[in-house]
Amino acid sequence: MVRVKLFANFREAAGVKEVEVEAGTVGEVLQELVRRFPKLESLFYEEGRLRDYVNIMVNGRNVRGDLNYPLSHTDEVAIFPPVSGG
């Protein structure tokens, strides 16, 4: 199982901070999350495309643009909105 950590508004919409899913790619992780937590769909996607502000890390590596990025059962995926500060 792939461990997925959700942050900020994604965590609030899902009501959980961490979940395990069965997935072979980053895209499959997102699909499973939307299946389990329908409120995430409008936060992740706009007109069927991943929103620009969705950041995805696999084991600390930014893979945001690659929904076909392959995963193994030991991977950790972190999904979060842009980080801003002042």
Secondary structure, DSSP 8 states (H G I E B T S, - for coil): -EEEEE-HHHHHHHT-SEEEE--SBHHHHHHHHHHH-TTHHHHHEETTEE-TT-EEEETTEE-TT-TT-B--TT-EEEEE------
